[in-house]
Amino acid sequence: MNWQPAGLIYQARFATVITGDGSPTIRDLGTANQECMHHSGGAYQETQYIYGEAIRLVIKTCPNPHFLVVGLGLGYIEILIACEWLKSQSSGHCWVISFEAEHYWRAQFQDWLAGKPSEIEPIQQLRDDKFTQDYPGEMPQVRDWLREHLILENELTYLPQWQNQIEGILFDAYSSKTSQELWQEDYLIQLLEYYSAERCLFVTYASTGSLKRALKAVDFTIHDRPGFQGKKESTWATKNL
Ligand SMILES: C[S@@+](CC[C@H](N)C(=O)[O-])C[C@H]1O[C@@H](n2cnc3c(N)ncnc32)[C@H](O)[C@@H]1O
């Protein structure tokens, strides 16, 4: 890479990594493991593999779907929901509630949404080029759609207006080594109980014992699904769906 974003926060905290499919991800130098947001094999492809099918299923089965995303990061999942929703040409109403603990990522995404030059514009452009290859008709409308249908919040918390309203939970937190609290059984039970609608799909790129116990405790059925590019397992779990 012959460029780096200019901002001081970025330079002190983050590094850009181009993954195997040409799409960018971020290494967070501030986390104990300097964790990357995505698999090195492909940020875009991983998002498609882990979350794409889930998004399409929820859109197909719920006329007015609500998605909850944990971890906005570069916003791949939110953009994918928008592309799939626009492609579906559904006449229903869709909401995306997304949590992101880092003010920096919320601000960059909001700048991009507003069409303002963001500090990480070259990274966002590479990300968008990848989406445009698969969604040439939808990408030009994505920002407008997200401005109307995305609710961007700080760190994961409990919002009464969305209690038991969520049909698609897309859990993209850092791993349990970095974000220990988010992967604890009690924490996950509370999240699932609070947000899941009567019919709900929960997906994430990983699988842990505490997550499986939490899902079973709140009556989700866990389906076997391999992880992305040779990772042993990912998680696909359904409740009445
Ligand atoms: C694996 S990355 C998400 C990548 C993102 N989905 C994307 O498409 O680029 C995890 C994100 O979770 C955020 N995060 C960490 N703790 C959080 C919390 N308690 N609530 C919400 N987000 C959190 C991190 O700042 C980071 O941006």
The ligand as a Gaussian input file, in Angstrom:
#p B3LYP/6-31G(d) Opt

LIG

0 1
 C      -14.746000      -7.523000      13.950000
 S      -14.945000      -5.808000      14.032000
 C      -16.432000      -5.534000      13.079000
 C      -16.206000      -5.488000      11.608000
 C      -17.419000      -4.934000      10.886000
 N      -18.600000      -5.731000      11.049000
 C      -17.186000      -4.640000       9.429000
 O      -18.005000      -5.035000       8.606000
 O      -16.190000      -4.000000       9.106000
 C      -15.563000      -5.593000      15.672000
 C      -16.036000      -4.190000      15.970000
 O      -16.726000      -4.240000      17.224000
 C      -16.503000      -3.028000      17.883000
 N      -16.823000      -3.229000      19.308000
 C      -16.007000      -3.624000      20.321000
 N      -16.709000      -3.688000      21.480000
 C      -17.979000      -3.351000      21.206000
 C      -19.173000      -3.205000      21.972000
 N      -19.191000      -3.451000      23.300000
 N      -20.301000      -2.814000      21.365000
 C      -20.297000      -2.565000      20.028000
 N      -19.192000      -2.658000      19.242000
 C      -18.060000      -3.049000      19.816000
 C      -15.044000      -2.722000      17.577000
 O      -14.737000      -1.361000      17.771000
 C      -14.945000      -3.153000      16.115000
 O      -15.190000      -2.074000      15.261000

